[in-house]
Amino acid sequence: MGAQGMVCSANDTVTEQVVAIKKMTNPFQNVVFAKRAYREIKLMKLFNHKNIMGLLNAFTPQRSLKEFQDVYLVMEHMDTALEKNHWE
């Protein structure tokens, strides 16, 4: 759980790889949240580096603009987290 949403790991049944899925709830509820969501998505698509998770897919389960609420980001899975201290 973080400031921008909740993340879990999942198995992609098509590619048979482990992925991370981030749920962004109401990312466009105001201008600040919208800018953060757009910036995150844009940067993840631009960067191609082994230490930066790449964006594999993005989708919303809602079928109409009126229902639109959540965005899911499917990303490369990382085996660690930044808060872990690897030098102990």
MOPAC internal coordinates of N, CA, C and O (Angstrom, degrees):
PM7 1SCF
backbone

  N    0.0000 0     0.00 0     0.00 0    0    0    0
  C    1.4571 1     0.00 0     0.00 0    1    0    0
  C    1.5252 1   108.34 1     0.00 0    2    1    0
  O    1.2310 1   120.90 1   -46.55 1    3    2    1
  N    1.3124 1   115.88 1   133.45 1    3    2    1
  C    1.4511 1   119.85 1   179.52 1    5    3    2
  C    1.5158 1   110.86 1  -141.72 1    6    5    3
  O    1.2310 1   121.08 1     8.30 1    7    6    5
  N    1.3202 1   115.54 1  -171.70 1    7    6    5
  C    1.4603 1   121.19 1  -177.91 1    9    7    6
  C    1.5262 1   112.18 1   -65.64 1   10    9    7
  O    1.2310 1   120.09 1   146.89 1   11   10    9
  N    1.3112 1   117.43 1   -33.11 1   11   10    9
  C    1.4581 1   121.44 1  -176.30 1   13   11   10
  C    1.5186 1   114.02 1   -97.50 1   14   13   11
  O    1.2310 1   119.17 1   171.17 1   15   14   13
  N    1.3173 1   119.18 1    -8.83 1   15   14   13
  C    1.4561 1   119.72 1  -179.69 1   17   15   14
  C    1.5078 1   113.03 1   158.30 1   18   17   15
  O    1.2310 1   121.67 1    12.61 1   19   18   17
  N    1.3201 1   114.40 1  -167.39 1   19   18   17
  C    1.4512 1   122.98 1  -177.64 1   21   19   18
  C    1.5357 1   108.14 1  -114.69 1   22   21   19
  O    1.2310 1   120.38 1   -38.34 1   23   22   21
  N    1.3453 1   116.88 1   141.66 1   23   22   21
  C    1.4622 1   121.37 1  -178.00 1   25   23   22
  C    1.5272 1   109.44 1  -124.61 1   26   25   23
  O    1.2310 1   121.16 1   -39.63 1   27   26   25
  N    1.3253 1   115.38 1   140.37 1   27   26   25
  C    1.4562 1   120.90 1   174.23 1   29   27   26
  C    1.5196 1   108.60 1  -139.32 1   30   29   27
  O    1.2310 1   120.57 1   -16.26 1   31   30   29
  N    1.3080 1   116.51 1   163.74 1   31   30   29
  C    1.4642 1   119.90 1   175.52 1   33   31   30
  C    1.5212 1   108.07 1   -98.99 1   34   33   31
  O    1.2310 1   121.45 1   -27.47 1   35   34   33
  N    1.3376 1   114.83 1   152.53 1   35   34   33
  C    1.4646 1   120.58 1  -178.67 1   37   35   34
  C    1.5175 1   109.18 1  -151.43 1   38   37   35
  O    1.2310 1   121.05 1   -16.39 1   39   38   37
  N    1.3151 1   115.59 1   163.61 1   39   38   37
  C    1.4602 1   120.97 1   175.52 1   41   39   38
  C    1.5177 1   108.84 1  -100.94 1   42   41   39
  O    1.2310 1   120.67 1   -56.42 1   43   42   41
  N    1.3287 1   116.32 1   123.58 1   43   42   41
  C    1.4587 1   121.85 1   175.61 1   45   43   42
  C    1.5240 1   107.25 1   -80.25 1   46   45   43
  O    1.2310 1   120.23 1   -66.29 1   47   46   45
  N    1.3173 1   117.17 1   113.71 1   47   46   45
  C    1.4616 1   120.74 1  -175.53 1   49   47   46
  C    1.5274 1   112.62 1   -73.83 1   50   49   47
  O    1.2310 1   119.82 1   162.07 1   51   50   49
  N    1.3326 1   117.95 1   -17.93 1   51   50   49
  C    1.4626 1   121.22 1   178.83 1   53   51   50
  C    1.5247 1   110.62 1   -81.94 1   54   53   51
  O    1.2310 1   120.72 1   129.25 1   55   54   53
  N    1.3434 1   116.24 1   -50.75 1   55   54   53
  C    1.4665 1   120.59 1  -177.87 1   57   55   54
  C    1.5234 1   113.11 1   -91.20 1   58   57   55
  O    1.2310 1   120.74 1   168.90 1   59   58   57
  N    1.3355 1   116.20 1   -11.10 1   59   58   57
  C    1.4616 1   122.66 1  -177.84 1   61   59   58
  C    1.5274 1   112.87 1    58.10 1   62   61   59
  O    1.2310 1   120.76 1  -142.95 1   63   62   61
  N    1.3206 1   116.15 1    37.05 1   63   62   61
  C    1.4616 1   120.42 1   176.17 1   65   63   62
  C    1.5271 1   109.33 1  -121.48 1   66   65   63
  O    1.2310 1   121.00 1   -22.80 1   67   66   65
  N    1.3286 1   115.69 1   157.20 1   67   66   65
  C    1.4565 1   121.11 1   175.96 1   69   67   66
  C    1.5233 1   107.48 1   -81.81 1   70   69   67
  O    1.2310 1   120.43 1   -48.02 1   71   70   69
  N    1.3265 1   116.79 1   131.98 1   71   70   69
  C    1.4577 1   122.45 1  -179.85 1   73   71   70
  C    1.5209 1   109.38 1  -127.12 1   74   73   71
  O    1.2310 1   121.00 1   -15.18 1   75   74   73
  N    1.3119 1   115.70 1   164.82 1   75   74   73
  C    1.4611 1   122.18 1   172.57 1   77   75   74
  C    1.5222 1   106.95 1  -107.51 1   78   77   75
  O    1.2310 1   120.62 1   -44.61 1   79   78   77
  N    1.3235 1   116.43 1   135.39 1   79   78   77
  C    1.4603 1   120.87 1   178.28 1   81   79   78
  C    1.5266 1   108.31 1  -119.50 1   82   81   79
  O    1.2310 1   121.36 1   -56.62 1   83   82   81
  N    1.3176 1   115.01 1   123.38 1   83   82   81
  C    1.4597 1   121.08 1   179.92 1   85   83   82
  C    1.5222 1   109.08 1  -107.44 1   86   85   83
  O    1.2310 1   120.64 1   -54.17 1   87   86   85
  N    1.3182 1   116.37 1   125.83 1   87   86   85
  C    1.4593 1   121.66 1   176.96 1   89   87   86
  C    1.5201 1   108.53 1   -98.47 1   90   89   87
  O    1.2310 1   121.05 1   -61.34 1   91   90   89
  N    1.3184 1   115.60 1   118.66 1   91   90   89
  C    1.4572 1   121.48 1   176.19 1   93   91   90
  C    1.5295 1   106.88 1  -104.24 1   94   93   91
  O    1.2310 1   120.36 1   -68.82 1   95   94   93
  N    1.3339 1   116.91 1   111.18 1   95   94   93
  C    1.4568 1   121.78 1  -178.79 1   97   95   94
  C    1.5300 1   109.99 1   -90.58 1   98   97   95
  O    1.2310 1   120.63 1   -52.57 1   99   98   97
  N    1.3091 1   116.40 1   127.43 1   99   98   97
  C    1.4696 1   122.79 1  -179.75 1  101   99   98
  C    1.5301 1   113.09 1    50.54 1  102  101   99
  O    1.2310 1   119.39 1  -129.38 1  103  102  101
  N    1.3343 1   118.77 1    50.62 1  103  102  101
  C    1.4556 1   119.38 1  -176.63 1  105  103  102
  C    1.5301 1   113.81 1   -68.14 1  106  105  103
  O    1.2310 1   120.14 1   165.86 1  107  106  105
  N    1.3215 1   117.34 1   -14.14 1  107  106  105
  C    1.4621 1   120.13 1  -179.02 1  109  107  106
  C    1.5218 1   112.20 1  -116.03 1  110  109  107
  O    1.2310 1   120.83 1  -149.45 1  111  110  109
  N    1.3451 1   116.01 1    30.55 1  111  110  109
  C    1.4565 1   120.40 1  -178.44 1  113  111  110
  C    1.5227 1   112.83 1   -71.86 1  114  113  111
  O    1.2310 1   120.28 1   155.62 1  115  114  113
  N    1.3311 1   117.07 1   -24.38 1  115  114  113
  C    1.4596 1   120.80 1   174.00 1  117  115  114
  C    1.5273 1   108.62 1  -152.59 1  118  117  115
  O    1.2310 1   120.26 1    -6.12 1  119  118  117
  N    1.2978 1   117.11 1   173.88 1  119  118  117
  C    1.4670 1   121.59 1  -174.17 1  121  119  118
  C    1.5261 1   111.84 1   -63.24 1  122  121  119
  O    1.2310 1   119.49 1   139.49 1  123  122  121
  N    1.3171 1   118.59 1   -40.51 1  123  122  121
  C    1.4656 1   121.75 1  -178.64 1  125  123  122
  C    1.5291 1   110.60 1   -63.38 1  126  125  123
  O    1.2310 1   120.19 1   131.53 1  127  126  125
  N    1.3343 1   117.25 1   -48.47 1  127  126  125
  C    1.4629 1   120.73 1   179.52 1  129  127  126
  C    1.5231 1   111.15 1   -63.95 1  130  129  127
  O    1.2310 1   120.46 1   140.99 1  131  130  129
  N    1.3263 1   116.72 1   -39.01 1  131  130  129
  C    1.4607 1   121.01 1   179.55 1  133  131  130
  C    1.5232 1   111.13 1   -63.10 1  134  133  131
  O    1.2310 1   120.31 1   136.68 1  135  134  133
  N    1.3215 1   117.01 1   -43.32 1  135  134  133
  C    1.4631 1   120.89 1   178.51 1  137  135  134
  C    1.5236 1   111.19 1   -63.91 1  138  137  135
  O    1.2310 1   120.02 1   139.58 1  139  138  137
  N    1.3106 1   117.56 1   -40.42 1  139  138  137
  C    1.4712 1   121.50 1   178.67 1  141  139  138
  C    1.5317 1   111.00 1   -64.08 1  142  141  139
  O    1.2310 1   120.72 1   134.52 1  143  142  141
  N    1.3255 1   116.23 1   -45.48 1  143  142  141
  C    1.4622 1   120.47 1  -179.91 1  145  143  142
  C    1.5260 1   110.39 1   -63.73 1  146  145  143
  O    1.2310 1   120.25 1   133.05 1  147  146  145
  N    1.3177 1   117.13 1   -46.95 1  147  146  145
  C    1.4633 1   121.24 1   179.69 1  149  147  146
  C    1.5241 1   110.74 1   -60.70 1  150  149  147
  O    1.2310 1   120.57 1   135.11 1  151  150  149
  N    1.3296 1   116.52 1   -44.89 1  151  150  149
  C    1.4669 1   121.40 1  -179.38 1  153  151  150
  C    1.5238 1   111.11 1   -61.36 1  154  153  151
  O    1.2310 1   120.50 1   135.62 1  155  154  153
  N    1.3307 1   116.64 1   -44.38 1  155  154  153
  C    1.4594 1   120.38 1  -179.85 1  157  155  154
  C    1.5297 1   111.29 1   -62.44 1  158  157  155
  O    1.2310 1   120.66 1   132.25 1  159  158  157
  N    1.3227 1   116.35 1   -47.75 1  159  158  157
  C    1.4640 1   120.46 1  -179.69 1  161  159  158
  C    1.5173 1   111.14 1   -63.30 1  162  161  159
  O    1.2310 1   120.26 1   134.81 1  163  162  161
  N    1.3026 1   117.12 1   -45.19 1  163  162  161
  C    1.4686 1   121.83 1  -178.75 1  165  163  162
  C    1.5325 1   110.98 1   -62.60 1  166  165  163
  O    1.2310 1   120.00 1   133.30 1  167  166  165
  N    1.3176 1   117.60 1   -46.70 1  167  166  165
  C    1.4657 1   121.36 1  -179.23 1  169  167  166
  C    1.5240 1   111.71 1   -65.61 1  170  169  167
  O    1.2310 1   120.24 1   140.14 1  171  170  169
  N    1.3176 1   117.15 1   -39.86 1  171  170  169
  C    1.4668 1   119.49 1   179.47 1  173  171  170
  C    1.5225 1   111.62 1   -64.23 1  174  173  171
  O    1.2310 1   120.24 1   148.42 1  175  174  173
  N    1.3154 1   117.15 1   -31.58 1  175  174  173
  C    1.4718 1   120.28 1   177.93 1  177  175  174
  C    1.5314 1   111.23 1   -77.05 1  178  177  175
  O    1.2310 1   119.84 1   150.63 1  179  178  177
  N    1.3222 1   117.92 1   -29.37 1  179  178  177
  C    1.4655 1   121.48 1  -176.58 1  181  179  178
  C    1.5179 1   113.62 1   -78.80 1  182  181  179
  O    1.2310 1   120.31 1   140.73 1  183  182  181
  N    1.3387 1   117.01 1   -39.27 1  183  182  181
  C    1.4523 1   120.88 1  -174.61 1  185  183  182
  C    1.5214 1   112.20 1   -79.72 1  186  185  183
  O    1.2310 1   121.29 1   -37.39 1  187  186  185
  N    1.3089 1   115.15 1   142.61 1  187  186  185
  C    1.4585 1   121.96 1   174.38 1  189  187  186
  C    1.5240 1   106.75 1  -136.74 1  190  189  187
  O    1.2310 1   120.78 1   -93.38 1  191  190  189
  N    1.3275 1   116.11 1    86.62 1  191  190  189
  C    1.4577 1   122.03 1  -175.40 1  193  191  190
  C    1.5193 1   108.84 1  -143.86 1  194  193  191
  O    1.2310 1   120.23 1   -36.11 1  195  194  193
  N    1.3267 1   117.16 1   143.89 1  195  194  193
  C    1.4684 1   120.86 1  -176.77 1  197  195  194
  C    1.5286 1   113.52 1   -63.36 1  198  197  195
  O    1.2310 1   119.53 1   158.11 1  199  198  197
  N    1.3219 1   118.51 1   -21.89 1  199  198  197
  C    1.4625 1   121.48 1  -178.78 1  201  199  198
  C    1.5297 1   113.37 1   -98.64 1  202  201  199
  O    1.2310 1   120.57 1  -175.41 1  203  202  201
  N    1.3297 1   116.51 1     4.59 1  203  202  201
  C    1.4639 1   120.82 1   178.63 1  205  203  202
  C    1.5221 1   108.17 1  -121.62 1  206  205  203
  O    1.2310 1   120.87 1   -53.76 1  207  206  205
  N    1.3276 1   115.95 1   126.24 1  207  206  205
  C    1.4617 1   119.74 1  -179.58 1  209  207  206
  C    1.5192 1   110.00 1   -64.59 1  210  209  207
  O    1.2310 1   121.01 1   -48.74 1  211  210  209
  N    1.3158 1   115.68 1   131.26 1  211  210  209
  C    1.4509 1   120.43 1   178.51 1  213  211  210
  C    1.5183 1   111.47 1   -89.42 1  214  213  211
  O    1.2310 1   120.89 1   -31.18 1  215  214  213
  N    1.3100 1   115.89 1   148.82 1  215  214  213
  C    1.4544 1   121.72 1   177.65 1  217  215  214
  C    1.5242 1   108.86 1   -86.36 1  218  217  215
  O    1.2310 1   120.26 1   -60.51 1  219  218  217
  N    1.3210 1   117.11 1   119.49 1  219  218  217
  C    1.4557 1   121.95 1  -179.15 1  221  219  218
  C    1.5242 1   112.05 1   -92.78 1  222  221  219
  O    1.2310 1   120.68 1   145.62 1  223  222  221
  N    1.3385 1   116.31 1   -34.38 1  223  222  221
  C    1.4556 1   120.56 1  -176.78 1  225  223  222
  C    1.5244 1   109.09 1  -163.98 1  226  225  223
  O    1.2310 1   120.62 1   -20.60 1  227  226  225
  N    1.3104 1   116.43 1   159.40 1  227  226  225
  C    1.4688 1   122.53 1   174.05 1  229  227  226
  C    1.5203 1   107.07 1  -142.83 1  230  229  227
  O    1.2310 1   120.96 1   -41.34 1  231  230  229
  N    1.3277 1   115.78 1   138.66 1  231  230  229
  C    1.4576 1   118.68 1  -179.99 1  233  231  230
  C    1.5181 1   110.60 1  -155.58 1  234  233  231
  O    1.2310 1   121.17 1   -14.37 1  235  234  233
  N    1.3107 1   115.36 1   165.63 1  235  234  233
  C    1.4521 1   122.32 1   173.55 1  237  235  234
  C    1.5280 1   107.63 1  -129.52 1  238  237  235
  O    1.2310 1   119.68 1   -43.20 1  239  238  237
  N    1.3261 1   118.22 1   136.80 1  239  238  237
  C    1.4681 1   119.68 1  -178.95 1  241  239  238
  C    1.5257 1   113.25 1   -77.50 1  242  241  239
  O    1.2310 1   120.30 1   164.27 1  243  242  241
  N    1.3183 1   117.02 1   -15.73 1  243  242  241
  C    1.4605 1   119.78 1  -178.60 1  245  243  242
  C    1.5360 1   109.96 1   -72.70 1  246  245  243
  O    1.2310 1   121.04 1   -32.27 1  247  246  245
  N    1.3141 1   115.61 1   147.73 1  247  246  245
  C    1.4622 1   120.86 1  -175.12 1  249  247  246
  C    1.5232 1   114.01 1   -99.57 1  250  249  247
  O    1.2310 1   119.60 1   169.68 1  251  250  249
  N    1.3276 1   118.36 1   -10.32 1  251  250  249
  C    1.4611 1   120.12 1  -179.93 1  253  251  250
  C    1.5256 1   109.68 1  -139.07 1  254  253  251
  O    1.2310 1   121.12 1   -19.76 1  255  254  253
  N    1.3311 1   115.47 1   160.24 1  255  254  253
  C    1.4603 1   120.77 1   178.88 1  257  255  254
  C    1.5227 1   110.61 1   -63.99 1  258  257  255
  O    1.2310 1   120.44 1   146.92 1  259  258  257
  N    1.3106 1   116.77 1   -33.08 1  259  258  257
  C    1.4613 1   120.77 1   179.65 1  261  259  258
  C    1.5285 1   111.45 1   -64.81 1  262  261  259
  O    1.2310 1   120.18 1   145.55 1  263  262  261
  N    1.3358 1   117.27 1   -34.45 1  263  262  261
  C    1.4665 1   122.43 1   179.57 1  265  263  262
  C    1.5238 1   112.66 1   -86.17 1  266  265  263
  O    1.2310 1   119.98 1   166.02 1  267  266  265
  N    1.3227 1   117.65 1   -13.98 1  267  266  265
  C    1.4645 1   122.20 1  -172.19 1  269  267  266
  C    1.5187 1   111.87 1   -52.68 1  270  269  267
  O    1.2310 1   121.51 1   -53.21 1  271  270  269
  N    1.3447 1   114.72 1   126.79 1  271  270  269
  C    1.4565 1   119.60 1  -179.09 1  273  271  270
  C    1.5272 1   112.15 1  -146.89 1  274  273  271
  O    1.2310 1   119.83 1   134.40 1  275  274  273
  N    1.3201 1   117.92 1   -45.60 1  275  274  273
  C    1.4633 1   121.12 1  -173.19 1  277  275  274
  C    1.5241 1   111.71 1  -115.68 1  278  277  275
  O    1.2310 1   121.69 1   -30.14 1  279  278  277
  N    1.3361 1   114.37 1   149.86 1  279  278  277
  C    1.4622 1   121.61 1   173.25 1  281  279  278
  C    1.5264 1   106.52 1  -125.59 1  282  281  279
  O    1.2310 1   120.86 1   -44.84 1  283  282  281
  N    1.3122 1   115.96 1   135.16 1  283  282  281
  C    1.4590 1   121.70 1   177.62 1  285  283  282
  C    1.5242 1   108.55 1  -112.26 1  286  285  283
  O    1.2310 1   120.68 1   -50.26 1  287  286  285
  N    1.3303 1   116.31 1   129.74 1  287  286  285
  C    1.4555 1   122.23 1   177.09 1  289  287  286
  C    1.5207 1   108.31 1  -108.90 1  290  289  287
  O    1.2310 1   120.30 1   -56.97 1  291  290  289
  N    1.3185 1   117.04 1   123.03 1  291  290  289
  C    1.4595 1   122.05 1   176.92 1  293  291  290
  C    1.5219 1   106.63 1   -98.44 1  294  293  291
  O    1.2310 1   121.02 1   -59.48 1  295  294  293
  N    1.3355 1   115.66 1   120.52 1  295  294  293
  C    1.4613 1   121.21 1  -173.16 1  297  295  294
  C    1.5150 1   111.16 1  -126.85 1  298  297  295
  O    1.2310 1   121.33 1   -14.61 1  299  298  297
  N    1.3028 1   115.07 1   165.39 1  299  298  297
  C    1.4579 1   120.15 1   172.57 1  301  299  298
  C    1.5189 1   108.24 1   -61.95 1  302  301  299
  O    1.2310 1   120.76 1   -35.45 1  303  302  301
  N    1.3136 1   116.15 1   144.55 1  303  302  301
  C    1.4632 1   121.44 1  -179.52 1  305  303  302
  C    1.5246 1   109.52 1   -88.12 1  306  305  303
  O    1.2310 1   120.57 1   -45.06 1  307  306  305
  N    1.3241 1   116.51 1   134.94 1  307  306  305
  C    1.4642 1   122.25 1   176.30 1  309  307  306
  C    1.5191 1   107.71 1  -109.23 1  310  309  307
  O    1.2310 1   120.34 1   -37.66 1  311  310  309
  N    1.3231 1   116.96 1   142.34 1  311  310  309
  C    1.4629 1   121.19 1  -177.48 1  313  311  310
  C    1.5241 1   113.76 1   -83.29 1  314  313  311
  O    1.2310 1   119.86 1  -176.48 1  315  314  313
  N    1.3029 1   117.87 1     3.52 1  315  314  313
  C    1.4579 1   121.18 1  -176.40 1  317  315  314
  C    1.5202 1   109.90 1  -145.73 1  318  317  315
  O    1.2310 1   120.85 1    -4.29 1  319  318  317
  N    1.3280 1   115.98 1   175.71 1  319  318  317
  C    1.4568 1   122.24 1   177.13 1  321  319  318
  C    1.5171 1   108.60 1  -128.00 1  322  321  319
  O    1.2310 1   120.26 1   -26.63 1  323  322  321
  N    1.3199 1   117.11 1   153.37 1  323  322  321
  C    1.4603 1   120.99 1  -176.98 1  325  323  322
  C    1.5228 1   113.10 1   -66.09 1  326  325  323
  O    1.2310 1   120.24 1   153.05 1  327  326  325
  N    1.3360 1   117.15 1   -26.95 1  327  326  325
  C    1.4622 1   118.02 1  -177.24 1  329  327  326
  C    1.5223 1   112.74 1   -75.15 1  330  329  327
  O    1.2310 1   119.91 1   168.12 1  331  330  329
  N    1.3367 1   117.79 1   -11.88 1  331  330  329
  C    1.4698 1   120.09 1   179.28 1  333  331  330
  C    1.5176 1   109.37 1   -75.90 1  334  333  331
  O    1.2310 1   120.83 1   -42.00 1  335  334  333
  N    1.3237 1   116.02 1   138.00 1  335  334  333
  C    1.4486 1   121.51 1   178.29 1  337  335  334
  C    1.5214 1   108.27 1   -94.86 1  338  337  335
  O    1.2310 1   119.99 1   -69.54 1  339  338  337
  N    1.3137 1   117.63 1   110.46 1  339  338  337
  C    1.4651 1   121.80 1  -176.36 1  341  339  338
  C    1.5261 1   112.87 1   -89.61 1  342  341  339
  O    1.2310 1   120.30 1  -176.53 1  343  342  341
  N    1.3218 1   117.02 1     3.47 1  343  342  341
  C    1.4641 1   118.88 1  -177.26 1  345  343  342
  C    1.5233 1   112.47 1  -105.12 1  346  345  343
  O    1.2310 1   119.69 1  -169.72 1  347  346  345
  N    1.2928 1   118.21 1    10.28 1  347  346  345
  C    1.4799 1   119.81 1  -179.97 1  349  347  346
  C    1.4978 1   110.68 1   -78.60 1  350  349  347
  O    1.2310 1   120.10 1   180.00 1  351  350  349

